[in-house]
Amino acid sequence: MTIKRIPTVLSNYQEDDSAEPRGCGRNCLGKCCLPVSKLPLYSFKGDADPRNSSAGTDEPPPDFFLNSLLLGQWEDRMSRGLFRYDVTACETKVIPGAYGFIAQLNEGRRLKKRPTEFRIDRVLQPFDPSKFNFTKVGQEEVLFCFEAGKGRKTCFLESATVGEENSFNVVAINVSPIEYGHVLLIPLVSDCLPQQIDPNSFLLALHMAVEAGSPYFRLGYNSLGAFATINHLHFQAYFLSMPFPVERAPTQRIPVAKGLCQTGVKISRMLNYPVRGLVYEGGNSLRDLSDVVSKSCMCLQDNNIPFNVLISDSGWRIFLFPQCYAEKQALGEVSEELLDTQVNPAVWEISGHMVLKRKKDFEGATEQYALRLLAEVSLSEARFEEVKAYIFEELAESEKEKMELKKKENPLFQSSALATHHLVEGLLVMQ
């Protein structure tokens, strides 16, 4: 890939070298330094359906966000030695077999990755400022701020004032990267939100996938208890120019209630894949898709069920995986052979990108090993059906509340909209 570079912001204090230091002097992302800083700012258009929008003559070209901005600035930080190791030197191979699992040897991640600092048996935990969080990150690790624009045009500013009244979404490098271009999307960084999904932050992640516009740039999310290592709201993303095994797996459409069907979101379950999961696609708008998926995630959070999310196909296909590996590990139900590999199966491993930390594991990696590991991640069929019922009950209740609100706002709202039976693409669906 040819990377198009843009001017690099070397310092947030380059306007006046003689000025007194501002903030705490560490140039961090905390409320001490961020409000008096200037950072690059990318504003995306607020179009309800980015698929139907087109770039104007004064907007950046379509490949600007991914190639020129994100990857170009990521390479700049690599040249400045900000990463803990050179991930581009890591060996990668496709494991022979029907699934096409991808294996990477990443010894640096085992030696230099930050340890987990919270309980793994609670999906919802309050933010703890005494633990490591992203407000302590230096601004040299930030690539740019990522915000919704006020109009329908995309805009990029090399230097924008943050200000005391704003809490910006920032895109920063992952200093312990898994793959080329590995970054973190941190919503409202100075608000110190804990690691839990909400509709607005999830919609922001989908917009980032849309702006990247490449099927090879995916975003991932790990809940607490599903191998998130920092309890500060963030999504991960990186570029890998090959399909993930999970993206090729067959699926089976799940009939949904009429109210949910009106959103245009299709929900399926994974077939013939070692981890049971749900797939969400389409939607009348990106907001509709985001609302359905985020409500599903919030249902899992409220029921203390750890989960992982993969955002694929430029934001229009999302995989949701409830999982139980940490629980089995705590109960002593995972074999010592698997534990010895020190692989924590989070969103990337579940998707089929196995990040292996020992050379002997990489050299001896087989499809059977990957299947054994992922089988320990997956819920049983009975438990998965139970969890699926939780999610669909929550979605149905949410749509019912929406309809009730519409009835209150519009007395002419037709009661026929509440019919209990209807046909969707030849399937009889019960509400």
Beta strands, then each sheet from edge to edge (+ up, - down):
strand 1: 38-44
strand 2: 92-94
strand 3: 102-105
strand 4: 142-148
strand 5: 155-161
strand 6: 170-173
strand 7: 183-186
strand 8: 217-222
strand 9: 235-239
strand 10: 251-253
strand 11: 265-270
strand 12: 278-282
strand 13: 307-312
strand 14: 317-322
strand 15: 353-356
strand 16: 421-424
strand 17: 427-430
sheet 1: 5+ 1- 4- 6+ 7- 9+ 8- 13+ 14- 12+ 11- 10+
sheet 2: 2+ 3- 15-
sheet 3: 16+ 17-
end
